[in-house]
């Protein structure tokens, strides 16, 4: 059995970066950017008015001002502002030559059809200056980020309408177990609905993968072998839930070896997730995951995401918070790294959720995050500040 840290080392040592493709900007949402994006222009590209008002010389504010033109956004000024002159100007319009401030419309009073004066002796500049937001050549987006609606705006700003992104990883998902039935069916005694596959499908899609579901396979060697063999040839990664422990019908590790997978690790000192298996066959990888739903969720969160992030070149793919414990945590055994679902209360403190172990799927519905309890640690005192991984 290896430590979690060693397992991550093995994952990273075996990663290969997927290729890239250019996609339409509006199809790039949730994709991973693979090259830096730089601005091709200054922003603003010229001095522009921040407000509706009158552009003038600051030294003339105390005087009556002649309105010599009206400047709309999108049009260049035609005249230079000289002594005791101003131009009526709209928000976003180019500041005319000679002007160095804008009297906002609320502070101006009309004396005659073409003359105004300021109600105040002083005014702010009310100008957005050329390049004060972005300088030409400035890096706006960095390779490795996941594109959200915020990054779409930056892509549009720079004219990057076909960003270079990672190819989506292909993920195949297989559920094993004689007791598993699909959600639309009504379980009879000894049967349970298939939660793992759909949870993993959702997690994989949210992380930016193309997913193929291969259904439920029974606990027999022939059917399991056929499903894994088919999935192996069609995907970058295969996720198998169930069949990886030490029971009589836990066939997956032996079948993987028979098919030609090299098992990179078979047991990890984590709770839940101890029986997690990682195998490699040519360019295809497989994670064998425990059948309990919380186990499969947490294995995906802490193992599979690390793998997928490496395939796609994504950086900073999860968020953590440092929060205070609102309760005393204790456990009897401490030889494994424990992951515990928690919620964050209204005071921003860590609060326990009802959790009876890795089969307790409803605990995830109430959880906001996961805390990690290191090997050798048996308790965490109320008031301690620890890291929470948000989910």
C-alpha positions as a LaTeX table, in Angstrom:
\begin{tabular}{lrrr}
\hline
Residue & $x$ (\AA) & $y$ (\AA) & $z$ (\AA) \\
\hline
Unk1 & 0.00 & 0.00 & 0.00 \\
Unk2 & 1.37 & 3.41 & $-0.98$ \\
Unk3 & 0.69 & 6.91 & 0.31 \\
Unk4 & $-1.53$ & 9.40 & $-1.48$ \\
Unk5 & 1.50 & 11.56 & $-2.23$ \\
Unk6 & 3.27 & 8.62 & $-3.88$ \\
Unk7 & 0.17 & 7.85 & $-5.93$ \\
Unk8 & 0.09 & 11.43 & $-7.23$ \\
Unk9 & 3.80 & 11.16 & $-8.12$ \\
Unk10 & 3.03 & 8.03 & $-10.15$ \\
Unk11 & 0.10 & 9.74 & $-11.89$ \\
Unk12 & 2.22 & 12.75 & $-12.85$ \\
Unk13 & 5.10 & 10.57 & $-14.04$ \\
Unk14 & 2.83 & 8.78 & $-16.51$ \\
Unk15 & 0.90 & 11.72 & $-17.91$ \\
Unk16 & 0.90 & 12.76 & $-21.53$ \\
Unk17 & $-0.41$ & 16.12 & $-22.62$ \\
Unk18 & $-3.28$ & 15.87 & $-25.08$ \\
Unk19 & $-3.21$ & 17.73 & $-28.37$ \\
Unk20 & $-4.87$ & 21.04 & $-29.18$ \\
Unk21 & $-7.52$ & 22.42 & $-31.49$ \\
Unk22 & $-8.88$ & 25.83 & $-32.38$ \\
Unk23 & $-12.54$ & 26.38 & $-31.65$ \\
Unk24 & $-14.99$ & 29.21 & $-32.08$ \\
Unk25 & $-14.85$ & 31.62 & $-29.16$ \\
Unk26 & $-18.44$ & 30.85 & $-28.18$ \\
Unk27 & $-17.70$ & 27.11 & $-28.17$ \\
Unk28 & $-14.69$ & 27.58 & $-25.88$ \\
Unk29 & $-16.67$ & 27.90 & $-22.64$ \\
Unk30 & $-15.29$ & 25.45 & $-20.03$ \\
Unk31 & $-12.41$ & 24.48 & $-22.34$ \\
Unk32 & $-8.76$ & 24.73 & $-21.27$ \\
Unk33 & $-6.75$ & 27.49 & $-22.93$ \\
Unk34 & $-3.40$ & 26.23 & $-24.24$ \\
Unk35 & $-1.65$ & 29.44 & $-25.23$ \\
Unk36 & $-1.27$ & 32.87 & $-23.68$ \\
Unk37 & $-3.53$ & 35.58 & $-25.11$ \\
Unk38 & $-2.07$ & 39.08 & $-25.49$ \\
Unk39 & $-3.84$ & 42.31 & $-26.29$ \\
Unk40 & $-3.41$ & 43.53 & $-29.86$ \\
Unk41 & $-4.31$ & 47.10 & $-28.90$ \\
Unk42 & $-4.36$ & 49.63 & $-26.08$ \\
Unk43 & $-7.54$ & 49.84 & $-24.03$ \\
Unk44 & $-8.94$ & 52.34 & $-24.13$ \\
Unk45 & $-7.38$ & 53.01 & $-27.55$ \\
Unk46 & $-7.80$ & 56.77 & $-26.98$ \\
Unk47 & $-8.65$ & 59.19 & $-24.18$ \\
Unk48 & $-12.41$ & 58.92 & $-23.76$ \\
Unk49 & $-15.07$ & 60.54 & $-21.64$ \\
Unk50 & $-16.17$ & 58.60 & $-18.58$ \\
Unk51 & $-19.41$ & 60.61 & $-18.32$ \\
Unk52 & $-21.93$ & 62.57 & $-20.36$ \\
Unk53 & $-20.97$ & 66.23 & $-20.09$ \\
Unk54 & $-18.80$ & 68.96 & $-21.57$ \\
Unk55 & $-15.12$ & 68.57 & $-22.48$ \\
Unk56 & $-13.10$ & 71.69 & $-21.75$ \\
Unk57 & $-9.82$ & 73.08 & $-20.40$ \\
Unk58 & $-9.59$ & 72.89 & $-16.62$ \\
Unk59 & $-8.24$ & 76.45 & $-16.47$ \\
Unk60 & $-11.49$ & 77.75 & $-18.02$ \\
Unk61 & $-13.96$ & 76.10 & $-15.60$ \\
Unk62 & $-14.79$ & 79.33 & $-13.79$ \\
Unk63 & $-15.70$ & 81.05 & $-17.08$ \\
Unk64 & $-18.67$ & 80.89 & $-19.42$ \\
Unk65 & $-17.94$ & 78.31 & $-22.12$ \\
Unk66 & $-18.98$ & 78.28 & $-25.75$ \\
Unk67 & $-20.25$ & 74.91 & $-27.00$ \\
Unk68 & $-18.52$ & 74.42 & $-30.38$ \\
Unk69 & $-19.59$ & 70.86 & $-31.26$ \\
Unk70 & $-21.27$ & 67.69 & $-30.04$ \\
Unk71 & $-19.18$ & 64.51 & $-29.94$ \\
Unk72 & $-20.95$ & 61.16 & $-30.01$ \\
Unk73 & $-19.36$ & 57.84 & $-29.10$ \\
Unk74 & $-17.86$ & 56.27 & $-32.20$ \\
Unk75 & $-17.08$ & 59.59 & $-33.92$ \\
Unk76 & $-13.86$ & 61.61 & $-33.98$ \\
Unk77 & $-13.93$ & 65.23 & $-32.76$ \\
Unk78 & $-13.72$ & 67.79 & $-35.56$ \\
Unk79 & $-12.52$ & 70.80 & $-33.62$ \\
Unk80 & $-9.79$ & 71.71 & $-31.14$ \\
Unk81 & $-10.87$ & 73.14 & $-27.78$ \\
Unk82 & $-9.40$ & 76.59 & $-27.25$ \\
Unk83 & $-9.78$ & 79.22 & $-24.50$ \\
Unk84 & $-13.32$ & 79.40 & $-23.05$ \\
Unk85 & $-14.62$ & 76.70 & $-25.37$ \\
Unk86 & $-16.12$ & 73.26 & $-24.75$ \\
Unk87 & $-17.67$ & 70.36 & $-26.63$ \\
Unk88 & $-20.78$ & 68.51 & $-25.57$ \\
Unk89 & $-19.61$ & 64.91 & $-25.20$ \\
Unk90 & $-21.19$ & 61.50 & $-24.64$ \\
Unk91 & $-19.89$ & 58.69 & $-22.45$ \\
Unk92 & $-17.23$ & 56.74 & $-24.34$ \\
Unk93 & $-16.61$ & 59.46 & $-26.91$ \\
Unk94 & $-13.09$ & 60.60 & $-27.81$ \\
Unk95 & $-11.77$ & 63.60 & $-25.89$ \\
Unk96 & $-11.08$ & 66.47 & $-28.32$ \\
Unk97 & $-7.64$ & 68.01 & $-28.67$ \\
Unk98 & $-7.07$ & 70.78 & $-26.12$ \\
Unk99 & $-9.52$ & 69.45 & $-23.49$ \\
Unk100 & $-8.23$ & 67.97 & $-20.24$ \\
Unk101 & $-11.42$ & 67.42 & $-18.23$ \\
Unk102 & $-15.16$ & 66.85 & $-18.53$ \\
Unk103 & $-17.79$ & 68.81 & $-16.61$ \\
Unk104 & $-20.49$ & 66.22 & $-15.96$ \\
Unk105 & $-23.90$ & 67.16 & $-17.29$ \\
Unk106 & $-25.37$ & 67.37 & $-13.77$ \\
Unk107 & $-22.84$ & 70.09 & $-12.88$ \\
Unk108 & $-23.43$ & 72.18 & $-16.01$ \\
Unk109 & $-26.03$ & 74.89 & $-16.48$ \\
Unk110 & $-27.14$ & 76.26 & $-19.83$ \\
Unk111 & $-26.81$ & 80.03 & $-20.11$ \\
Unk112 & $-27.93$ & 80.29 & $-23.74$ \\
Unk113 & $-28.34$ & 77.79 & $-26.59$ \\
Unk114 & $-24.57$ & 77.52 & $-27.15$ \\
Unk115 & $-23.18$ & 78.61 & $-23.81$ \\
Unk116 & $-22.80$ & 76.80 & $-20.48$ \\
Unk117 & $-21.11$ & 77.35 & $-17.16$ \\
Unk118 & $-20.07$ & 75.02 & $-14.37$ \\
Unk119 & $-22.00$ & 74.99 & $-11.11$ \\
Unk120 & $-18.79$ & 74.00 & $-9.35$ \\
Unk121 & $-15.37$ & 75.61 & $-9.20$ \\
Unk122 & $-13.56$ & 72.28 & $-9.51$ \\
Unk123 & $-14.15$ & 69.00 & $-11.31$ \\
Unk124 & $-12.56$ & 65.60 & $-11.57$ \\
Unk125 & $-11.02$ & 64.77 & $-14.93$ \\
Unk126 & $-13.81$ & 62.28 & $-15.74$ \\
Unk127 & $-11.59$ & 60.85 & $-18.45$ \\
Unk128 & $-10.58$ & 57.25 & $-19.12$ \\
Unk129 & $-7.05$ & 57.64 & $-20.39$ \\
Unk130 & $-5.51$ & 55.77 & $-23.31$ \\
Unk131 & $-4.07$ & 52.37 & $-22.26$ \\
Unk132 & $-4.96$ & 52.81 & $-18.59$ \\
Unk133 & $-6.78$ & 49.47 & $-18.65$ \\
Unk134 & $-4.64$ & 47.41 & $-21.05$ \\
Unk135 & $-1.36$ & 48.14 & $-22.83$ \\
Unk136 & $-0.76$ & 46.72 & $-26.30$ \\
Unk137 & 1.07 & 43.39 & $-25.99$ \\
Unk138 & $-0.07$ & 42.85 & $-22.39$ \\
Unk139 & $-0.87$ & 39.25 & $-21.41$ \\
Unk140 & $-4.57$ & 39.04 & $-20.58$ \\
Unk141 & $-5.07$ & 35.28 & $-20.36$ \\
Unk142 & $-2.58$ & 32.61 & $-19.40$ \\
Unk143 & $-2.30$ & 29.12 & $-20.84$ \\
Unk144 & $-3.77$ & 26.54 & $-18.48$ \\
Unk145 & $-6.83$ & 28.45 & $-17.34$ \\
Unk146 & $-10.35$ & 27.13 & $-17.81$ \\
Unk147 & $-12.36$ & 29.52 & $-19.95$ \\
Unk148 & $-15.40$ & 30.96 & $-18.17$ \\
Unk149 & $-17.76$ & 33.77 & $-19.12$ \\
Unk150 & $-15.19$ & 36.25 & $-17.75$ \\
Unk151 & $-12.48$ & 35.00 & $-20.10$ \\
Unk152 & $-14.89$ & 35.13 & $-23.05$ \\
Unk153 & $-14.96$ & 38.92 & $-22.61$ \\
Unk154 & $-11.15$ & 39.08 & $-22.76$ \\
Unk155 & $-11.09$ & 36.87 & $-25.86$ \\
Unk156 & $-13.56$ & 39.22 & $-27.53$ \\
Unk157 & $-11.53$ & 42.26 & $-26.46$ \\
Unk158 & $-8.38$ & 40.92 & $-28.10$ \\
Unk159 & $-10.11$ & 39.66 & $-31.23$ \\
Unk160 & $-9.15$ & 36.07 & $-30.35$ \\
Unk161 & $-12.22$ & 34.54 & $-31.95$ \\
Unk162 & $-10.60$ & 31.10 & $-32.44$ \\
Unk163 & $-8.73$ & 30.32 & $-29.21$ \\
Unk164 & $-6.37$ & 27.35 & $-29.01$ \\
Unk165 & $-7.70$ & 24.84 & $-26.46$ \\
Unk166 & $-7.00$ & 21.31 & $-25.28$ \\
Unk167 & $-8.72$ & 18.48 & $-27.06$ \\
Unk168 & $-11.37$ & 17.05 & $-24.76$ \\
Unk169 & $-10.29$ & 13.83 & $-23.03$ \\
Unk170 & $-12.41$ & 10.81 & $-23.90$ \\
Unk171 & $-13.62$ & 9.05 & $-20.77$ \\
Unk172 & $-15.39$ & 5.69 & $-20.68$ \\
Unk173 & $-17.41$ & 4.66 & $-17.62$ \\
Unk174 & $-18.28$ & 1.11 & $-16.57$ \\
Unk175 & $-20.24$ & $-0.01$ & $-13.52$ \\
Unk176 & $-19.85$ & $-3.56$ & $-12.21$ \\
Unk177 & $-22.10$ & $-5.56$ & $-9.90$ \\
Unk178 & $-24.88$ & $-8.14$ & $-10.02$ \\
Unk179 & $-26.88$ & $-6.01$ & $-7.57$ \\
Unk180 & $-26.84$ & $-2.81$ & $-9.67$ \\
Unk181 & $-29.84$ & $-1.71$ & $-11.76$ \\
Unk182 & $-30.44$ & 1.46 & $-13.75$ \\
Unk183 & $-32.22$ & 4.39 & $-12.04$ \\
Unk184 & $-35.42$ & 4.08 & $-14.06$ \\
Unk185 & $-36.02$ & 0.59 & $-12.67$ \\
Unk186 & $-37.58$ & $-0.25$ & $-9.31$ \\
Unk187 & $-35.22$ & $-2.27$ & $-7.11$ \\
Unk188 & $-36.34$ & $-5.55$ & $-5.64$ \\
Unk189 & $-34.79$ & $-6.87$ & $-2.46$ \\
Unk190 & $-30.97$ & $-7.10$ & $-2.77$ \\
Unk191 & $-30.80$ & $-4.57$ & $-5.64$ \\
Unk192 & $-29.67$ & $-0.94$ & $-5.64$ \\
Unk193 & $-29.91$ & 1.79 & $-8.24$ \\
Unk194 & $-26.81$ & 2.80 & $-10.17$ \\
Unk195 & $-25.65$ & 6.09 & $-8.65$ \\
Unk196 & $-21.92$ & 5.83 & $-9.32$ \\
Unk197 & $-22.02$ & 5.88 & $-13.10$ \\
Unk198 & $-24.21$ & 8.96 & $-13.32$ \\
Unk199 & $-22.26$ & 10.75 & $-10.62$ \\
Unk200 & $-19.03$ & 10.05 & $-12.54$ \\
Unk201 & $-20.59$ & 11.04 & $-15.86$ \\
Unk202 & $-21.58$ & 14.38 & $-14.34$ \\
Unk203 & $-18.18$ & 14.90 & $-12.72$ \\
Unk204 & $-16.39$ & 14.07 & $-15.98$ \\
Unk205 & $-18.56$ & 16.33 & $-18.12$ \\
Unk206 & $-18.23$ & 19.19 & $-15.66$ \\
Unk207 & $-14.46$ & 18.82 & $-15.85$ \\
Unk208 & $-14.61$ & 19.12 & $-19.64$ \\
Unk209 & $-14.55$ & 15.53 & $-20.91$ \\
Unk210 & $-16.41$ & 13.68 & $-23.64$ \\
Unk211 & $-18.04$ & 10.71 & $-21.92$ \\
Unk212 & $-19.20$ & 7.30 & $-23.11$ \\
Unk213 & $-21.22$ & 5.14 & $-20.73$ \\
Unk214 & $-20.79$ & 1.39 & $-21.27$ \\
Unk215 & $-23.53$ & 0.32 & $-18.89$ \\
Unk216 & $-23.65$ & $-2.17$ & $-16.04$ \\
Unk217 & $-21.67$ & $-5.40$ & $-16.33$ \\
Unk218 & $-22.27$ & $-8.45$ & $-14.17$ \\
Unk219 & $-19.69$ & $-9.87$ & $-11.79$ \\
Unk220 & $-18.34$ & $-12.41$ & $-14.25$ \\
Unk221 & $-15.01$ & $-12.47$ & $-16.03$ \\
Unk222 & $-16.25$ & $-12.74$ & $-19.60$ \\
Unk223 & $-18.66$ & $-9.79$ & $-19.49$ \\
Unk224 & $-16.27$ & $-7.57$ & $-17.53$ \\
Unk225 & $-13.38$ & $-8.39$ & $-19.89$ \\
Unk226 & $-15.47$ & $-7.55$ & $-22.95$ \\
Unk227 & $-16.59$ & $-4.19$ & $-21.55$ \\
Unk228 & $-13.09$ & $-3.13$ & $-20.49$ \\
Unk229 & $-11.59$ & $-4.27$ & $-23.80$ \\
Unk230 & $-14.13$ & $-2.23$ & $-25.80$ \\
Unk231 & $-13.68$ & 0.86 & $-23.63$ \\
Unk232 & $-9.89$ & 0.61 & $-23.75$ \\
Unk233 & $-9.74$ & 1.10 & $-27.51$ \\
Unk234 & $-12.08$ & 4.10 & $-27.57$ \\
Unk235 & $-10.94$ & 6.30 & $-24.68$ \\
Unk236 & $-8.04$ & 8.10 & $-23.07$ \\
Unk237 & $-9.28$ & 7.06 & $-19.64$ \\
Unk238 & $-11.64$ & 4.36 & $-18.41$ \\
Unk239 & $-13.35$ & 4.57 & $-15.00$ \\
Unk240 & $-14.60$ & 1.32 & $-13.50$ \\
Unk241 & $-16.60$ & 1.30 & $-10.28$ \\
Unk242 & $-16.77$ & $-1.80$ & $-8.15$ \\
Unk243 & $-14.91$ & $-5.08$ & $-8.41$ \\
Unk244 & $-11.57$ & $-3.80$ & $-7.12$ \\
Unk245 & $-11.55$ & $-4.98$ & $-3.50$ \\
Unk246 & $-10.70$ & $-8.41$ & $-2.05$ \\
Unk247 & $-14.02$ & $-10.21$ & $-2.44$ \\
Unk248 & $-14.60$ & $-13.40$ & $-4.38$ \\
Unk249 & $-16.29$ & $-11.49$ & $-7.21$ \\
Unk250 & $-13.89$ & $-8.51$ & $-7.28$ \\
Unk251 & $-12.39$ & $-9.38$ & $-10.66$ \\
Unk252 & $-11.18$ & $-6.09$ & $-12.10$ \\
Unk253 & $-7.45$ & $-6.07$ & $-11.17$ \\
Unk254 & $-6.90$ & $-9.60$ & $-12.51$ \\
Unk255 & $-8.81$ & $-8.85$ & $-15.71$ \\
Unk256 & $-6.82$ & $-5.66$ & $-16.29$ \\
Unk257 & $-3.58$ & $-7.62$ & $-16.05$ \\
Unk258 & $-4.92$ & $-10.29$ & $-18.40$ \\
Unk259 & $-5.91$ & $-7.69$ & $-21.01$ \\
Unk260 & $-2.43$ & $-6.18$ & $-20.89$ \\
Unk261 & $-2.65$ & $-3.32$ & $-18.41$ \\
Unk262 & 0.36 & $-2.60$ & $-16.25$ \\
Unk263 & $-0.97$ & $-1.83$ & $-12.77$ \\
Unk264 & 0.87 & 1.27 & $-11.55$ \\
Unk265 & $-0.67$ & 0.97 & $-8.10$ \\
Unk266 & $-3.38$ & $-1.14$ & $-6.47$ \\
Unk267 & $-3.88$ & 0.15 & $-2.94$ \\
Unk268 & $-3.52$ & 3.63 & $-1.47$ \\
Unk269 & $-3.49$ & 4.62 & 2.21 \\
Unk270 & $-6.60$ & 6.79 & 1.96 \\
Unk271 & $-10.07$ & 6.57 & 3.47 \\
Unk272 & $-12.29$ & 6.21 & 1.54 \\
Unk273 & $-10.63$ & 4.85 & $-1.60$ \\
Unk274 & $-8.10$ & 2.32 & $-0.31$ \\
Unk275 & $-8.68$ & $-0.25$ & $-3.16$ \\
Unk276 & $-8.12$ & 2.36 & $-5.92$ \\
Unk277 & $-6.28$ & 0.90 & $-8.93$ \\
Unk278 & $-4.45$ & 2.74 & $-11.71$ \\
Unk279 & $-3.49$ & 0.81 & $-14.83$ \\
Unk280 & $-1.88$ & 1.70 & $-18.14$ \\
Unk281 & $-2.03$ & $-0.06$ & $-21.49$ \\
Unk282 & $-0.28$ & 1.79 & $-24.33$ \\
Unk283 & $-1.93$ & 5.25 & $-24.34$ \\
Unk284 & $-5.02$ & 4.27 & $-22.36$ \\
Unk285 & $-5.33$ & 4.50 & $-18.59$ \\
Unk286 & $-7.88$ & 2.98 & $-16.25$ \\
Unk287 & $-8.92$ & 3.82 & $-12.73$ \\
Unk288 & $-10.55$ & 1.00 & $-10.81$ \\
Unk289 & $-12.63$ & 2.65 & $-8.12$ \\
Unk290 & $-14.46$ & 1.35 & $-5.02$ \\
Unk291 & $-18.17$ & 0.73 & $-5.47$ \\
Unk292 & $-19.40$ & 2.88 & $-2.60$ \\
Unk293 & $-20.70$ & 6.22 & $-3.92$ \\
Unk294 & $-18.80$ & 8.54 & $-1.58$ \\
Unk295 & $-15.62$ & 6.58 & $-2.33$ \\
Unk296 & $-16.02$ & 6.97 & $-6.09$ \\
Unk297 & $-16.83$ & 10.67 & $-5.73$ \\
Unk298 & $-13.75$ & 11.34 & $-3.59$ \\
Unk299 & $-11.47$ & 9.17 & $-5.75$ \\
Unk300 & $-12.57$ & 11.21 & $-8.76$ \\
Unk301 & $-12.03$ & 14.47 & $-6.88$ \\
Unk302 & $-8.53$ & 13.67 & $-5.61$ \\
Unk303 & $-7.10$ & 11.17 & $-8.12$ \\
Unk304 & $-8.97$ & 11.39 & $-11.41$ \\
Unk305 & $-9.07$ & 15.18 & $-11.53$ \\
Unk306 & $-5.30$ & 15.27 & $-11.02$ \\
Unk307 & $-4.92$ & 12.91 & $-13.97$ \\
Unk308 & $-7.34$ & 14.80 & $-16.23$ \\
Unk309 & $-5.79$ & 18.15 & $-15.31$ \\
Unk310 & $-2.44$ & 16.80 & $-16.49$ \\
Unk311 & $-3.93$ & 15.56 & $-19.77$ \\
Unk312 & $-5.51$ & 18.93 & $-20.50$ \\
Unk313 & $-2.77$ & 21.15 & $-19.09$ \\
Unk314 & $-5.17$ & 22.88 & $-16.70$ \\
Unk315 & $-3.77$ & 24.77 & $-13.71$ \\
Unk316 & $-5.40$ & 25.62 & $-10.38$ \\
Unk317 & $-8.38$ & 23.37 & $-10.99$ \\
Unk318 & $-9.71$ & 23.40 & $-7.44$ \\
Unk319 & $-10.26$ & 25.97 & $-4.70$ \\
Unk320 & $-9.50$ & 25.77 & $-1.01$ \\
Unk321 & $-10.53$ & 27.86 & 1.97 \\
Unk322 & $-8.90$ & 28.13 & 5.39 \\
Unk323 & $-11.74$ & 27.89 & 7.90 \\
Unk324 & $-12.27$ & 27.32 & 11.60 \\
Unk325 & $-13.62$ & 24.06 & 12.98 \\
Unk326 & $-16.92$ & 24.46 & 14.86 \\
Unk327 & $-16.70$ & 20.99 & 16.41 \\
Unk328 & $-14.18$ & 18.48 & 17.75 \\
Unk329 & $-13.31$ & 15.78 & 15.23 \\
Unk330 & $-12.10$ & 12.38 & 16.46 \\
Unk331 & $-11.38$ & 9.05 & 14.84 \\
Unk332 & $-10.26$ & 5.71 & 16.27 \\
Unk333 & $-7.79$ & 4.67 & 13.55 \\
Unk334 & $-5.28$ & 7.01 & 11.95 \\
Unk335 & $-3.16$ & 4.90 & 9.60 \\
Unk336 & $-4.80$ & 6.34 & 6.47 \\
Unk337 & $-5.32$ & 9.83 & 5.07 \\
Unk338 & $-9.03$ & 10.49 & 5.66 \\
Unk339 & $-11.32$ & 12.65 & 3.52 \\
Unk340 & $-14.41$ & 13.84 & 5.36 \\
Unk341 & $-17.40$ & 15.66 & 3.77 \\
Unk342 & $-18.30$ & 18.85 & 5.67 \\
Unk343 & $-20.54$ & 21.87 & 5.27 \\
Unk344 & $-19.80$ & 25.55 & 5.82 \\
Unk345 & $-22.24$ & 27.26 & 8.18 \\
Unk346 & $-23.57$ & 30.82 & 8.06 \\
Unk347 & $-20.65$ & 32.01 & 10.18 \\
Unk348 & $-18.14$ & 30.63 & 7.69 \\
Unk349 & $-17.06$ & 27.80 & 9.99 \\
Unk350 & $-16.65$ & 24.09 & 9.31 \\
Unk351 & $-19.66$ & 22.09 & 10.44 \\
Unk352 & $-20.13$ & 18.33 & 10.38 \\
Unk353 & $-22.62$ & 16.57 & 8.15 \\
Unk354 & $-24.22$ & 13.28 & 9.06 \\
Unk355 & $-21.72$ & 10.77 & 7.70 \\
Unk356 & $-21.70$ & 7.05 & 8.40 \\
Unk357 & $-19.04$ & 6.05 & 5.91 \\
Unk358 & $-18.43$ & 5.79 & 2.18 \\
Unk359 & $-21.81$ & 4.19 & 1.44 \\
Unk360 & $-23.65$ & 7.19 & 2.88 \\
Unk361 & $-24.41$ & 8.95 & $-0.40$ \\
Unk362 & $-26.82$ & 11.54 & 1.05 \\
Unk363 & $-23.92$ & 13.10 & 2.97 \\
Unk364 & $-22.64$ & 14.55 & $-0.31$ \\
Unk365 & $-25.94$ & 16.32 & $-0.94$ \\
Unk366 & $-25.39$ & 18.41 & 2.19 \\
Unk367 & $-21.63$ & 18.90 & 1.80 \\
Unk368 & $-19.88$ & 22.10 & 0.70 \\
Unk369 & $-16.38$ & 20.73 & 0.90 \\
Unk370 & $-13.99$ & 18.01 & 2.03 \\
Unk371 & $-11.41$ & 18.18 & 4.79 \\
Unk372 & $-8.30$ & 16.00 & 4.88 \\
Unk373 & $-7.09$ & 14.35 & 8.08 \\
Unk374 & $-3.43$ & 13.30 & 7.70 \\
Unk375 & $-1.98$ & 9.92 & 8.61 \\
Unk376 & $-1.17$ & 9.86 & 12.31 \\
Unk377 & $-3.76$ & 12.48 & 13.27 \\
Unk378 & $-6.63$ & 11.20 & 15.41 \\
Unk379 & $-8.38$ & 14.43 & 16.33 \\
Unk380 & $-8.84$ & 18.04 & 15.28 \\
Unk381 & $-9.87$ & 20.45 & 18.01 \\
Unk382 & $-12.75$ & 22.90 & 17.77 \\
Unk383 & $-11.32$ & 26.31 & 16.85 \\
Unk384 & $-8.50$ & 24.85 & 14.72 \\
Unk385 & $-8.11$ & 26.50 & 11.31 \\
Unk386 & $-7.72$ & 23.94 & 8.53 \\
Unk387 & $-7.97$ & 23.73 & 4.75 \\
Unk388 & $-11.29$ & 22.91 & 3.08 \\
Unk389 & $-11.40$ & 21.75 & $-0.52$ \\
Unk390 & $-14.57$ & 23.13 & $-2.06$ \\
Unk391 & $-16.83$ & 20.79 & $-4.01$ \\
\hline
\end{tabular}
